[in-house]
Amino acid sequence: MLAGCAVLTTACGGGGDAQSTSSTADASAQAVQATRDITADVLANRDITLDGSAVIKLPAGTTTYSGVISGQGTLRLMPAAGTGTLTITRTSTFTLPAAQQVQVIKKTIYPGAGYALTRTGLNPPVLTIDPGVTLQIGTNTSADSSPNVIATSDSKNDASLINGEINLNNILNNGTIILSSAQFVLLGQISGSGSIVQAPDVWGGNSSGGVNTYSGVLALTVGQDFGSNHVAASLANAKAVLNEGSWLVWSPPGSVVTVTQNIYEAAYGNDINFHAIGPSTIVMSGVYSHTDNSPHNHPNLLDPGLSDPSLNFAKVIYRGGANDVNGNDGSYRGINIERGAGIVQWGDGTHANFFLPSAPSPADPYPPLGKKNAYINLRSGTLAFNYNGPVTLHVGITGGGGGPHRDGAVGTGNVKIMPTPGNDVTFAQPQNYNGTTTIGANAILRLGTGTPVPLNYITVNASKGKSTFLQATYSGDASLLTAESPNGLASNAIVNDGKLIVQNTTTAITLSNISGSGSLAHNGAAALTLQNNSYRGTTLLNGGTTWAGSANAMGTGDVVSNAALGLASGQHELALVGSFRQGATGQLTLSIAGTAPGVTHDHVSVAGPAMLGGSLVLNFSGSYARGQKLVLIQASGGLSGAFSSISSNGATVVAGQDASSFFVTVQ
């Protein structure tokens, strides 16, 4: 501004005329004068009726207000000097002036799944919390009378429609909101740079719905309903979520709820409960991680993350220092996928930062090799994985493996590996759920890591540093429940449109009822039994022994064997719809207990061409007449190649082959 100019005019270098600028200044002055200072009323605990904008200038320390603010208007909380806290113990019901109300709630019915309440328009904040101000909702005592800043109806929305499920009062929070009510708190949409903190041992409950754009931290000690079965919630910009209790994440019918933040925990006893209702999806694109920067019940609102990533993959114990309050089992995290037929998806297809990094954690509630540090209870719906690189699940999915469901029950639901290029998921523990496992096109599901996996205990000592103790070593092997499993169901299925790779080193498994266009590879040293399959892709045998438990064990695609292949006990026919090729390292073992092909002796029929190689092992039982001819392989598409070696146990034979069959003659 030029010297001597109190108001910027054209003559002083301004862009407008002096009269219009002066009018603007007068209007601003009138607006300031129109803001009512209700500080004295609050300090005197008087009920207040708003009829416009108001301000409370909080003195230093804590001011407890047991009155009620009603009427129409807006309210600003500002510090008189430095910082100040306002604690409310009753419900204030004021709303925006009718002229400022633009938010409209719509109810949509989803037959069989309930209904959803959605919003159009965005009301400006009815409450503004300035930097330096803390709004504490409740005292966590009997003095609390449902404290809230709440509006569940206004001039545009009837109470019968809202049904007490949406708070129409939005808040601009540039300070801190502390949830400390012994009664339920329903929050409106929150914006601003501030954080929301739940005080320790507060069991009154709270819910957050709508589009929340605040950039601070959501710090929970007991828990929160993030949305509800009828109302969706979002956290577009929050720095992180600190979860020391139970965070209930909901997606109502017809919605997609996405949480991009990392969720951190410091001590045993926390979990995330997912409720994807009807046709809806919850997407978790961050990481559910331990934190060593935010001690239990002492939230770090600046940097709540994890400084040592190895702590996510071990049992963690703290001794001394600020984290001593975390105690044992510091890195323990739990997942409950509860009611609802929707999808809970980990990852958004743009990265390979796995949602639940953990130490080996078997499905049973009391694993024999030390305590686990994570669990997944699948009780409904679908758990999906969507990454663009390799990730490993070290947890057995079950129905009663920890937390509120520690009963050893089998899980119920589906698992899906999403069809994202590069989506490469390894299961490193036996799985204990009944349902359908789907592998999308371009995706890979690996059963087993192919290498042992350690279970470490890490002690973090404030004075001595970190020490690691090897508690046990797991094989890294995995399995799926099938119709043949003791706890399996006949309806269990695998839909494979990508790649299924078996890498177990010591645990023999059975896979059945596989359909789809994808391929199957057996790479591990442990035995694999296949039976009753219709998948159309190639079967590639590179390791261990593969047993055919039914004629259609290998589906309808081509079979390439570079390892051991045989027919399971009691199974004598293997019918291959595609081609068959046995490489130099392959070994085919056939059992012969009679002269009827496919009935009393093993027989391989190939609809396409067959190329022989590697070795053949024949195991005879019983006696056979000299000159008895036994046809073992028939290939309608033609037979080529030859076995490099033939071993016959129990009978002396001479091998022969023609254009379409391989046979032996007893000597």
C-alpha positions as CSV (number, residue, x, y, z in Angstrom):
1,M,0.0,0.0,0.0
2,L,1.2,3.5,-0.8
3,A,2.1,5.7,2.1
4,G,-0.8,7.6,3.6
5,C,-3.5,5.3,2.0
6,A,-5.7,3.5,4.7
7,V,-8.1,2.3,2.0
8,L,-6.8,1.2,-1.4
9,T,-8.4,3.4,-4.1
10,T,-7.6,4.1,-7.8
11,A,-5.7,7.2,-6.8
12,C,-3.5,5.2,-4.4
13,G,-2.9,2.5,-7.0
14,G,-6.0,0.4,-6.4
15,G,-8.1,-1.3,-9.1
16,G,-11.5,0.1,-8.2
17,D,-13.3,3.3,-7.2
18,A,-13.1,4.6,-3.6
19,Q,-16.8,4.4,-3.1
20,S,-17.2,0.7,-3.9
21,T,-14.1,-0.2,-1.8
22,S,-15.4,1.8,1.1
23,S,-18.8,0.0,0.8
24,T,-17.0,-3.4,0.9
25,A,-15.1,-2.3,4.0
26,D,-18.4,-1.2,5.6
27,A,-20.0,-4.5,4.8
28,S,-17.1,-6.4,6.4
29,A,-17.3,-4.3,9.5
30,Q,-21.1,-5.0,9.7
31,A,-20.4,-8.7,9.3
32,V,-17.9,-8.6,12.2
33,Q,-20.4,-6.7,14.3
34,A,-23.1,-9.2,13.4
35,T,-21.1,-12.1,14.9
36,R,-22.4,-12.6,18.4
37,D,-19.9,-13.3,21.2
38,I,-21.5,-15.9,23.4
39,T,-18.4,-16.5,25.6
40,A,-20.0,-15.1,28.7
41,D,-23.1,-17.3,28.3
42,V,-21.0,-20.4,27.9
43,L,-18.9,-19.6,31.0
44,A,-22.1,-19.1,32.9
45,N,-23.6,-22.4,31.5
46,R,-26.6,-20.7,30.1
47,D,-28.7,-22.2,27.3
48,I,-28.2,-20.3,24.1
49,T,-30.4,-19.8,21.0
50,L,-28.5,-18.8,17.9
51,D,-30.0,-16.5,15.3
52,G,-26.9,-16.0,13.2
53,S,-23.2,-16.4,13.5
54,A,-21.6,-16.6,16.9
55,V,-18.1,-17.0,18.5
56,I,-16.8,-18.4,21.7
57,K,-13.4,-17.0,22.7
58,L,-12.0,-19.7,25.0
59,P,-9.7,-18.8,27.9
60,A,-6.7,-20.9,28.6
61,G,-7.3,-24.2,30.2
62,T,-10.5,-26.2,30.1
63,T,-14.0,-24.8,30.0
64,T,-16.9,-27.2,30.7
65,Y,-20.2,-26.3,29.2
66,S,-23.4,-28.1,30.4
67,G,-25.8,-26.0,28.5
68,V,-27.5,-26.4,25.2
69,I,-27.0,-24.4,22.0
70,S,-30.0,-24.4,19.7
71,G,-31.5,-22.3,16.9
72,Q,-30.0,-21.5,13.5
73,G,-26.6,-20.1,12.9
74,T,-22.9,-20.9,12.8
75,L,-20.4,-21.1,15.6
76,R,-16.7,-20.5,15.8
77,L,-14.4,-21.7,18.6
78,M,-11.3,-19.6,18.9
79,P,-8.7,-19.2,21.6
80,A,-8.7,-15.9,23.5
81,A,-4.9,-16.3,23.8
82,G,-2.8,-19.4,22.9
83,T,-4.8,-22.5,23.5
84,G,-8.1,-23.5,25.1
85,T,-10.4,-26.5,25.5
86,L,-14.2,-26.6,25.4
87,T,-15.8,-29.7,27.0
88,I,-19.5,-30.2,26.2
89,T,-21.7,-32.6,28.2
90,R,-25.1,-32.1,26.5
91,T,-26.4,-32.2,22.9
92,S,-26.5,-28.9,21.0
93,T,-29.0,-29.0,18.2
94,F,-28.4,-25.8,16.3
95,T,-28.4,-26.0,12.5
96,L,-27.3,-23.9,9.6
97,P,-29.6,-21.0,8.6
98,A,-32.1,-22.3,6.1
99,A,-30.7,-20.1,3.3
100,Q,-27.3,-21.9,3.6
101,Q,-28.7,-25.4,3.5
102,V,-28.0,-27.2,0.2
103,Q,-27.4,-30.8,1.3
104,V,-30.1,-33.2,0.3
105,I,-30.4,-36.8,1.5
106,K,-31.8,-39.5,-0.7
107,K,-32.9,-43.0,0.3
108,T,-32.4,-45.9,-2.2
109,I,-33.9,-49.4,-1.6
110,Y,-31.9,-52.5,-2.5
111,P,-34.2,-55.5,-2.4
112,G,-32.8,-58.1,-0.1
113,A,-29.9,-55.9,1.1
114,G,-31.7,-53.0,2.8
115,Y,-31.3,-49.4,1.8
116,A,-28.6,-46.7,1.5
117,L,-28.7,-43.0,2.4
118,T,-26.7,-40.8,0.0
119,R,-26.0,-37.0,-0.1
120,T,-26.0,-34.5,-2.8
121,G,-24.7,-31.0,-2.2
122,L,-22.4,-29.9,0.6
123,N,-23.4,-27.7,3.5
124,P,-20.8,-25.2,4.6
125,P,-19.5,-25.9,8.2
126,V,-21.9,-25.1,11.0
127,L,-19.0,-25.2,13.5
128,T,-15.4,-24.0,13.0
129,I,-12.7,-25.0,15.4
130,D,-9.6,-22.7,15.1
131,P,-6.0,-23.8,15.6
132,G,-5.1,-24.0,19.3
133,V,-8.7,-25.1,20.2
134,T,-9.7,-28.5,21.5
135,L,-13.4,-29.5,21.4
136,Q,-13.9,-32.4,23.9
137,I,-17.2,-34.1,23.4
138,G,-18.2,-35.6,26.8
139,T,-16.4,-36.4,30.0
140,N,-16.8,-40.2,29.9
141,T,-18.9,-40.0,33.1
142,S,-22.5,-40.2,34.1
143,A,-22.6,-36.4,33.6
144,D,-22.7,-37.0,29.8
145,S,-26.2,-36.6,28.3
146,S,-25.6,-37.7,24.8
147,P,-23.2,-34.8,24.1
148,N,-23.1,-34.0,20.4
149,V,-23.1,-31.1,18.0
150,I,-25.9,-32.7,16.0
151,A,-28.7,-32.0,13.5
152,T,-30.7,-35.0,12.1
153,S,-33.2,-32.8,10.3
154,D,-33.4,-29.3,8.7
155,S,-35.5,-27.4,6.2
156,K,-34.5,-29.7,3.4
157,N,-34.5,-33.1,5.1
158,D,-37.2,-34.7,7.3
159,A,-36.3,-36.5,10.5
160,S,-38.2,-39.5,9.3
161,L,-35.9,-39.8,6.3
162,I,-32.7,-39.2,8.2
163,N,-33.8,-41.7,11.0
164,G,-31.1,-40.5,13.3
165,E,-28.4,-42.0,11.0
166,I,-26.8,-38.8,9.5
167,N,-25.6,-35.7,11.3
168,L,-26.2,-32.7,8.9
169,N,-23.9,-30.5,10.9
170,N,-20.5,-30.3,9.2
171,I,-17.4,-29.2,11.1
172,L,-14.3,-27.3,9.9
173,N,-11.7,-28.6,12.4
174,N,-8.3,-26.9,12.4
175,G,-7.7,-27.8,16.0
176,T,-8.5,-31.1,17.8
177,I,-11.7,-33.0,18.5
178,I,-11.5,-35.4,21.5
179,L,-14.2,-38.1,21.6
180,S,-14.8,-38.7,25.4
181,S,-18.5,-39.4,25.7
182,A,-20.1,-42.1,27.7
183,Q,-22.9,-41.8,25.2
184,F,-23.0,-42.4,21.5
185,V,-21.5,-39.6,19.3
186,L,-22.7,-39.1,15.7
187,L,-20.2,-36.9,13.7
188,G,-21.0,-34.8,10.7
189,Q,-18.6,-34.4,7.8
190,I,-15.3,-33.1,9.0
191,S,-12.9,-30.9,7.0
192,G,-9.8,-28.9,8.0
193,S,-6.2,-29.6,9.1
194,G,-7.0,-31.0,12.6
195,S,-7.2,-34.5,14.1
196,I,-9.8,-36.5,15.8
197,V,-8.7,-38.4,19.0
198,Q,-10.7,-40.8,21.1
199,A,-9.8,-40.7,24.8
200,P,-8.7,-43.9,26.5
201,D,-11.4,-46.3,27.8
202,V,-14.3,-44.5,26.2
203,W,-17.0,-47.0,25.5
204,G,-19.9,-44.7,24.5
205,G,-19.3,-45.4,20.8
206,N,-19.1,-43.0,17.8
207,S,-19.8,-43.0,14.1
208,S,-18.4,-41.0,11.3
209,G,-20.2,-40.7,7.9
210,G,-20.0,-38.8,4.7
211,V,-17.1,-37.2,2.9
212,N,-14.4,-36.3,5.4
213,T,-11.5,-34.3,4.0
214,Y,-9.6,-33.4,7.2
215,S,-5.8,-33.9,6.9
216,G,-5.0,-34.8,10.5
217,V,-4.9,-38.2,12.2
218,L,-7.9,-40.3,13.3
219,A,-6.7,-41.8,16.6
220,L,-8.9,-44.5,18.2
221,T,-8.4,-46.2,21.5
222,V,-11.6,-48.2,21.8
223,G,-13.2,-48.1,18.3
224,Q,-15.5,-46.4,15.8
225,D,-18.2,-47.2,13.2
226,F,-16.7,-45.8,10.0
227,G,-20.0,-45.4,8.2
228,S,-22.9,-47.7,8.8
229,N,-25.0,-50.3,7.1
230,H,-26.9,-47.4,5.5
231,V,-24.3,-44.6,5.3
232,A,-21.0,-44.6,3.5
233,A,-17.9,-42.7,4.8
234,S,-14.6,-41.6,3.3
235,L,-11.2,-40.2,4.4
236,A,-9.8,-38.4,1.4
237,N,-6.9,-36.7,3.0
238,A,-6.3,-38.0,6.6
239,K,-2.6,-38.6,7.5
240,A,-3.2,-41.9,9.1
241,V,-5.5,-44.0,11.3
242,L,-4.3,-45.1,14.7
243,N,-6.4,-48.1,15.8
244,E,-6.0,-49.3,19.3
245,G,-9.5,-50.8,19.5
246,S,-12.0,-52.1,16.9
247,W,-12.4,-50.1,13.8
248,L,-15.7,-51.1,12.1
249,V,-15.6,-50.2,8.4
250,W,-19.0,-50.3,6.6
251,S,-20.1,-50.1,3.0
252,P,-23.8,-49.8,2.5
253,P,-25.5,-51.4,-0.6
254,G,-24.5,-49.9,-3.9
255,S,-21.3,-48.1,-2.5
256,V,-17.6,-48.4,-2.9
257,V,-15.8,-47.2,0.2
258,T,-12.1,-46.6,-0.3
259,V,-9.6,-46.1,2.6
260,T,-6.2,-45.1,1.3
261,Q,-4.5,-44.5,4.6
262,N,-2.1,-46.7,6.5
263,I,-3.7,-48.0,9.7
264,Y,-1.3,-48.3,12.7
265,E,-1.5,-50.2,16.0
266,A,0.8,-50.3,19.0
267,A,-0.4,-53.1,21.2
268,Y,-2.4,-56.3,21.4
269,G,-6.2,-56.1,21.4
270,N,-7.0,-54.2,18.2
271,D,-8.8,-55.4,15.0
272,I,-10.6,-54.1,11.9
273,N,-14.1,-55.4,11.3
274,F,-15.4,-55.2,7.8
275,H,-19.1,-55.1,6.9
276,A,-19.7,-55.0,3.2
277,I,-23.5,-55.0,2.8
278,G,-25.1,-56.4,-0.3
279,P,-23.7,-55.2,-3.6
280,S,-20.9,-53.1,-2.2
281,T,-17.1,-53.0,-2.0
282,I,-14.6,-51.8,0.6
283,V,-11.1,-51.1,-0.8
284,M,-8.2,-50.9,1.6
285,S,-5.2,-49.6,-0.4
286,G,-2.9,-48.8,2.6
287,V,-1.1,-51.1,5.1
288,Y,-2.4,-52.3,8.4
289,S,0.9,-51.9,10.3
290,H,2.5,-51.9,13.7
291,T,3.8,-48.6,14.9
292,D,6.8,-47.9,17.1
293,N,6.3,-44.2,17.0
294,S,3.0,-43.9,18.7
295,P,2.8,-45.7,22.1
296,H,-0.4,-47.3,23.3
297,N,-2.9,-44.6,24.4
298,H,-0.4,-41.9,23.6
299,P,-1.2,-41.0,20.0
300,N,1.5,-39.3,17.9
301,L,-0.4,-37.0,15.7
302,L,2.6,-35.8,13.7
303,D,4.4,-39.1,12.7
304,P,2.5,-42.2,13.8
305,G,4.3,-44.5,11.4
306,L,6.7,-47.4,11.7
307,S,10.5,-46.7,11.7
308,D,11.5,-50.4,11.6
309,P,9.6,-52.5,9.0
310,S,11.0,-55.8,10.4
311,L,8.7,-55.3,13.4
312,N,5.7,-56.1,11.2
313,F,7.1,-59.6,10.5
314,A,7.7,-60.8,14.1
315,K,6.3,-61.0,17.6
316,V,7.3,-57.8,19.3
317,I,8.1,-57.2,22.9
318,Y,9.1,-53.8,24.4
319,R,11.2,-53.3,27.5
320,G,11.7,-49.8,28.8
321,G,11.2,-46.5,27.0
322,A,8.0,-44.9,25.8
323,N,6.8,-48.1,24.1
324,D,7.0,-50.1,27.3
325,V,3.3,-49.5,27.7
326,N,2.8,-51.7,24.6
327,G,3.8,-54.7,26.6
328,N,4.1,-58.1,24.9
329,D,2.4,-58.9,21.5
330,G,3.0,-55.4,20.4
331,S,2.6,-56.2,16.7
332,Y,-0.6,-58.3,17.0
333,R,-3.3,-57.3,14.4
334,G,-6.7,-58.9,13.6
335,I,-9.2,-58.9,10.8
336,N,-12.9,-59.9,11.0
337,I,-14.9,-59.9,7.7
338,E,-18.4,-60.0,9.1
339,R,-21.9,-59.8,7.8
340,G,-22.7,-58.8,4.3
341,A,-22.3,-60.4,0.9
342,G,-20.1,-57.7,-0.5
343,I,-16.3,-57.5,-1.3
344,V,-13.5,-56.5,1.0
345,Q,-10.5,-55.8,-1.3
346,W,-6.9,-55.3,-0.2
347,G,-4.9,-53.2,-2.6
348,D,-6.1,-51.0,-5.5
349,G,-4.0,-52.6,-8.3
350,T,-1.4,-49.8,-8.4
351,H,1.2,-51.1,-6.0
352,A,2.5,-54.1,-4.1
353,N,2.4,-52.9,-0.5
354,F,0.5,-55.8,1.2
355,F,-2.3,-54.8,3.6
356,L,-1.4,-57.3,6.3
357,P,2.3,-57.9,6.7
358,S,2.9,-60.4,9.5
359,A,4.8,-63.3,11.0
360,P,3.6,-66.8,10.3
361,S,0.1,-67.1,11.7
362,P,-1.7,-70.4,11.4
363,A,-5.5,-70.6,11.1
364,D,-6.0,-72.4,14.4
365,P,-6.6,-70.3,17.5
366,Y,-3.8,-71.8,19.5
367,P,-1.0,-72.7,17.0
368,P,1.6,-75.2,18.3
369,L,4.7,-73.3,17.3
370,G,4.3,-70.2,19.4
371,K,1.7,-67.4,19.3
372,K,0.8,-65.9,16.0
373,N,0.7,-62.1,15.5
374,A,-2.3,-61.8,13.1
375,Y,-5.5,-63.5,12.3
376,I,-8.2,-63.3,9.5
377,N,-11.7,-64.5,10.3
378,L,-13.8,-64.8,7.1
379,R,-17.4,-65.1,8.0
380,S,-19.2,-63.7,5.0
381,G,-18.7,-62.2,1.5
382,T,-15.5,-62.1,-0.5
383,L,-11.9,-61.2,0.4
384,A,-10.1,-60.0,-2.7
385,F,-6.4,-59.2,-3.4
386,N,-5.5,-56.6,-6.0
387,Y,-1.8,-55.8,-6.4
388,N,0.5,-55.2,-9.3
389,G,3.5,-57.2,-7.9
390,P,4.3,-60.1,-5.6
391,V,2.7,-60.2,-2.1
392,T,2.6,-62.9,0.5
393,L,-0.1,-63.8,3.0
394,H,1.4,-65.4,6.1
395,V,-2.0,-65.9,7.7
396,G,-4.4,-68.8,7.5
397,I,-7.9,-67.5,6.6
398,T,-10.4,-69.1,8.9
399,G,-13.6,-68.5,10.8
400,G,-12.5,-68.6,14.4
401,G,-8.8,-67.9,14.7
402,G,-8.7,-65.0,17.1
403,G,-10.3,-61.9,18.6
404,P,-14.1,-62.2,19.1
405,H,-14.2,-65.5,17.2
406,R,-11.6,-67.6,18.9
407,D,-13.4,-70.9,18.5
408,G,-11.5,-72.7,15.8
409,A,-14.5,-72.5,13.4
410,V,-14.0,-72.9,9.7
411,G,-14.3,-69.7,7.6
412,T,-17.2,-69.1,5.3
413,G,-16.8,-66.9,2.2
414,N,-14.9,-66.5,-1.0
415,V,-11.4,-65.4,-2.0
416,K,-10.5,-63.7,-5.2
417,I,-7.2,-62.8,-6.8
418,M,-8.2,-59.9,-9.0
419,P,-7.3,-59.9,-12.7
420,T,-4.7,-57.2,-12.6
421,P,-1.5,-57.7,-14.6
422,G,1.3,-58.5,-12.1
423,N,-1.0,-59.5,-9.3
424,D,1.0,-62.4,-7.8
425,V,-0.2,-63.6,-4.4
426,T,1.4,-66.3,-2.3
427,F,-0.4,-68.2,0.4
428,A,2.2,-69.2,3.0
429,Q,-0.1,-71.0,5.5
430,P,-2.9,-73.7,5.2
431,Q,-6.2,-72.0,4.6
432,N,-9.3,-73.0,6.5
433,Y,-12.3,-71.5,4.7
434,N,-15.2,-73.0,2.7
435,G,-16.1,-71.2,-0.5
436,T,-14.8,-70.4,-4.0
437,T,-11.3,-69.3,-4.7
438,T,-11.1,-67.3,-8.0
439,I,-7.9,-66.5,-9.8
440,G,-8.5,-63.8,-12.4
441,A,-6.9,-63.6,-15.8
442,N,-3.3,-62.2,-15.6
443,A,-3.2,-63.1,-11.9
444,I,-1.2,-65.7,-10.1
445,L,-2.0,-67.7,-6.9
446,R,0.9,-69.6,-5.4
447,L,0.3,-72.2,-2.7
448,G,3.5,-72.4,-0.6
449,T,6.6,-70.2,-0.6
450,G,9.0,-72.9,-1.6
451,T,11.3,-72.0,1.2
452,P,11.0,-72.1,5.1
453,V,9.6,-69.1,6.9
454,P,11.0,-68.1,10.4
455,L,8.8,-67.1,13.3
456,N,11.0,-64.6,15.3
457,Y,10.5,-62.9,18.6
458,I,12.0,-59.4,18.6
459,T,12.7,-57.6,21.9
460,V,13.1,-53.9,21.7
461,N,15.0,-52.8,24.8
462,A,15.3,-49.0,25.4
463,S,18.8,-49.4,26.8
464,K,20.2,-52.5,25.0
465,G,18.6,-52.1,21.5
466,K,16.9,-54.8,19.5
467,S,17.5,-58.5,19.8
468,T,15.9,-61.3,17.7
469,F,15.1,-64.8,18.9
470,L,14.1,-67.6,16.5
471,Q,11.0,-69.2,18.1
472,A,10.1,-71.7,15.3
473,T,10.4,-72.3,11.6
474,Y,7.4,-72.9,9.4
475,S,7.6,-74.7,6.1
476,G,5.8,-72.0,4.2
477,D,3.4,-74.6,2.8
478,A,-0.2,-73.9,2.0
479,S,-3.4,-75.7,1.2
480,L,-7.1,-75.0,0.4
481,L,-10.1,-76.8,1.7
482,T,-11.6,-79.0,-0.9
483,A,-14.5,-81.5,-1.0
484,E,-12.0,-84.1,0.1
485,S,-10.9,-82.2,3.2
486,P,-12.2,-83.3,6.6
487,N,-13.8,-79.8,7.1
488,G,-14.4,-79.2,3.4
489,L,-17.7,-78.9,1.5
490,A,-18.7,-80.5,-1.8
491,S,-19.4,-77.0,-3.1
492,N,-15.8,-75.8,-2.6
493,A,-14.3,-74.8,-5.9
494,I,-11.4,-73.1,-7.6
495,V,-12.1,-70.9,-10.7
496,N,-8.7,-70.4,-12.3
497,D,-8.5,-68.0,-15.3
498,G,-4.9,-67.1,-14.5
499,K,-2.1,-69.3,-13.0
500,L,-2.2,-71.6,-10.1
501,I,1.3,-72.6,-8.9
502,V,1.9,-75.2,-6.2
503,Q,5.2,-74.8,-4.4
504,N,4.9,-76.8,-1.2
505,T,8.1,-78.5,0.0
506,T,6.8,-80.9,2.6
507,T,3.0,-80.9,2.8
508,A,1.1,-83.1,0.4
509,I,-2.2,-81.6,-0.7
510,T,-5.3,-82.3,-2.9
511,L,-6.9,-79.9,-5.3
512,S,-10.2,-80.6,-6.9
513,N,-13.1,-78.9,-8.7
514,I,-10.8,-76.6,-10.7
515,S,-12.5,-74.8,-13.6
516,G,-11.6,-71.9,-15.8
517,S,-9.2,-71.1,-18.7
518,G,-6.0,-70.9,-16.6
519,S,-3.0,-73.1,-16.1
520,L,-1.6,-75.2,-13.2
521,A,2.0,-75.7,-12.4
522,H,3.4,-78.1,-9.7
523,N,6.8,-76.8,-8.8
524,G,7.3,-78.0,-5.2
525,A,8.9,-81.1,-3.8
526,A,5.7,-82.2,-1.9
527,A,3.1,-84.5,-3.5
528,L,0.0,-83.1,-5.2
529,T,-3.2,-85.0,-5.9
530,L,-5.5,-83.6,-8.6
531,Q,-9.0,-84.9,-9.2
532,N,-12.3,-84.0,-10.8
533,N,-11.2,-80.9,-12.7
534,S,-12.3,-79.2,-15.9
535,Y,-9.8,-76.3,-16.2
536,R,-8.7,-75.7,-19.8
537,G,-5.2,-74.4,-19.4
538,T,-1.9,-76.3,-19.5
539,T,-0.8,-78.5,-16.6
540,L,3.0,-78.2,-16.1
541,L,4.6,-80.7,-13.7
542,N,8.1,-79.6,-12.6
543,G,8.5,-80.9,-9.1
544,G,7.5,-83.6,-6.6
545,T,5.0,-86.3,-7.5
546,T,1.6,-85.5,-9.0
547,W,-1.1,-88.1,-8.5
548,A,-4.1,-88.3,-10.7
549,G,-7.1,-89.1,-8.4
550,S,-9.6,-89.2,-11.3
551,A,-9.7,-89.7,-15.0
552,N,-10.3,-85.9,-15.5
553,A,-7.6,-84.9,-12.9
554,M,-5.7,-82.8,-15.4
555,G,-8.6,-80.8,-16.8
556,T,-9.0,-80.5,-20.6
557,G,-5.7,-78.8,-21.6
558,D,-2.2,-80.0,-22.5
559,V,0.0,-81.8,-20.0
560,V,3.8,-81.4,-19.8
561,S,5.5,-83.6,-17.3
562,N,9.1,-82.9,-16.2
563,A,8.7,-84.7,-12.8
564,A,7.0,-87.7,-11.3
565,L,3.4,-88.5,-12.5
566,G,1.3,-91.5,-11.3
567,L,-2.3,-92.6,-10.8
568,A,-3.6,-92.5,-7.2
569,S,-4.4,-95.7,-5.4
570,G,-7.6,-97.3,-6.8
571,Q,-7.5,-95.0,-9.8
572,H,-6.6,-96.8,-13.1
573,E,-7.6,-94.4,-15.9
574,L,-6.1,-91.0,-16.8
575,A,-7.9,-89.4,-19.7
576,L,-6.1,-86.4,-21.2
577,V,-8.2,-84.2,-23.6
578,G,-5.2,-82.2,-24.9
579,S,-1.7,-83.3,-25.7
580,F,0.8,-85.1,-23.5
581,R,4.6,-84.6,-23.4
582,Q,7.0,-86.2,-20.9
583,G,10.4,-84.5,-20.8
584,A,13.8,-86.0,-20.1
585,T,13.4,-85.5,-16.3
586,G,9.9,-86.9,-16.2
587,Q,8.9,-90.2,-14.7
588,L,5.6,-92.0,-15.3
589,T,4.6,-94.7,-12.8
590,L,1.9,-97.2,-13.6
591,S,0.4,-99.9,-11.5
592,I,-0.7,-103.2,-13.0
593,A,-3.0,-105.6,-11.1
594,G,-4.8,-107.2,-14.0
595,T,-5.4,-107.2,-17.7
596,A,-8.3,-104.8,-18.1
597,P,-7.0,-101.3,-19.1
598,G,-8.5,-98.6,-16.9
599,V,-10.1,-101.2,-14.6
600,T,-7.4,-103.4,-13.2
601,H,-4.3,-101.8,-14.6
602,D,-3.3,-98.1,-15.1
603,H,-4.1,-96.7,-18.5
604,V,-3.4,-93.3,-20.1
605,S,-5.6,-92.1,-23.0
606,V,-4.6,-89.0,-24.9
607,A,-7.0,-87.3,-27.2
608,G,-4.2,-85.3,-28.8
609,P,-0.7,-86.2,-29.7
610,A,1.7,-87.8,-27.1
611,M,5.5,-87.5,-27.0
612,L,7.3,-89.9,-24.7
613,G,10.6,-89.2,-22.9
614,G,12.2,-89.7,-19.5
615,S,11.5,-92.9,-17.6
616,L,8.7,-95.4,-17.1
617,V,8.2,-97.4,-13.9
618,L,5.8,-100.4,-13.9
619,N,4.7,-102.0,-10.6
620,F,3.1,-105.4,-11.2
621,S,1.0,-107.4,-8.7
622,G,-0.4,-110.9,-9.4
623,S,0.8,-113.3,-12.1
624,Y,0.5,-113.0,-15.9
625,A,0.7,-115.5,-18.8
626,R,3.8,-115.3,-21.0
627,G,2.9,-113.3,-24.1
628,Q,0.2,-111.2,-22.3
629,K,0.1,-107.8,-24.1
630,L,-0.9,-104.8,-22.0
631,V,-1.7,-101.5,-23.7
632,L,-0.7,-98.7,-21.3
633,I,-0.8,-95.5,-23.4
634,Q,-3.1,-94.7,-26.3
635,A,-2.8,-91.4,-28.2
636,S,-5.5,-90.6,-30.8
637,G,-3.4,-87.7,-32.1
638,G,-0.4,-90.0,-32.6
639,L,2.5,-91.2,-30.5
640,S,6.2,-90.2,-30.9
641,G,9.4,-90.2,-28.9
642,A,10.5,-93.0,-26.5
643,F,11.2,-93.6,-22.9
644,S,14.9,-93.4,-22.1
645,S,14.5,-96.1,-19.4
646,I,11.9,-98.6,-18.3
647,S,11.9,-100.3,-14.9
648,S,9.5,-103.2,-14.3
649,N,8.9,-104.5,-10.8
650,G,7.1,-107.9,-10.4
651,A,7.3,-109.0,-14.0
652,T,9.7,-109.1,-17.0
653,V,8.4,-107.3,-20.0
654,V,9.4,-106.1,-23.4
655,A,8.2,-102.7,-24.5
656,G,6.8,-101.8,-27.9
657,Q,4.9,-99.0,-29.5
658,D,3.2,-98.2,-32.8
659,A,1.8,-95.0,-34.3
660,S,-0.8,-94.5,-31.6
661,S,-0.1,-96.7,-28.6
662,F,2.6,-97.9,-26.2
663,F,2.4,-101.4,-24.8
664,V,4.4,-104.1,-23.0
665,T,4.4,-107.8,-23.4
666,V,5.0,-110.2,-20.5
667,Q,8.0,-112.6,-20.9
